[in-house]
Amino acid sequence: MMGPSHAATGAAAWLALTGWFSPIEALHMPPEIQLLGALTTAGAALISDWDHPRATVAHALPPVTEWMSRGISRVAGGHRRGTHSLVGIAAFTAIASAAAGLQVPVEGRVYGVGQGVLAAFLVAVAAKALKLLPRRGMLSAWALGVVVAVVGAVLSGGLWWIPASVAIGVTVHILGDALTNNGVALLWPLRPDPPGRLWFWQSGGRFRLPLLGTTGSWREWLFVSVVTAFAVVRAVQLAPHAARTTACLLY
């Protein structure tokens, strides 16, 4: 899948899973967290591509993310390996959980600093993918990051929403790539070969259900168009309620 496709599916998945109509009651969120979470999950749906130095996530907040991309690529063993596996989901979620625990009490109020920093990074990634920021614009990326960090720190909403956002985003990314011809190394670092000729299981331990065909195909475009339409409609519905709540919390 292309970067914007991953971002759109991540946002849509969050909005679908955290709304009042979601079958998972534990994930029901207030409007402001649904909207902020849609942005962070759009960014989280791209971080699996951190194993590629030319990916959107590698240039989200330069130069820090560029340095980190090189290291992650080495650890993950290259593109669509470690970061596109069950191990990758667990690792990214664990890192998000640890960071979300960083809180600072100020005059009787607790601010989720860790959540704010993570939200800033993920939203900057999403903005890059959706071409809302220059690809290598250092100042604009960091400026957006600061604004979102403040909002994310104030809208704590419990310690677990950011880890949930990351887990959903990374999972959706992997599922999206599994729908293309190349598939994903889901069981990395294991690389089991199929017992015979199986269309969904390739040599080297890659699994796929190629409903979308090649990356960037018309089928991907059609699928993402429907997903994006849902995300936009839902965001418009949530915006007035989220704005009122956020204004009260900030002022």
Secondary structure, DSSP 8 states (H G I E B T S, - for coil): --HHHHHHHHHHHHHHHHSTT-S-GGG---HHHHHHHHHHHHHHTTGGGGGSTTSGGGGSSTTHHHHHHHHHHHHHTSTTSGGGSHHHHHHHHHHHHHHHT--EEETTEEE-HHHHHHHHHHHHHHHHHTTSS-TT-HHHHHHHHHHHHHHHHH----TTHHHHHHHHHHHHHHHHHHTBSS-B-TTTT-----SS-BTTEETTTEE---SSBSTT-HHHHHHHHHHHHHHHHHHHHHHHHHHHHHHHHH-
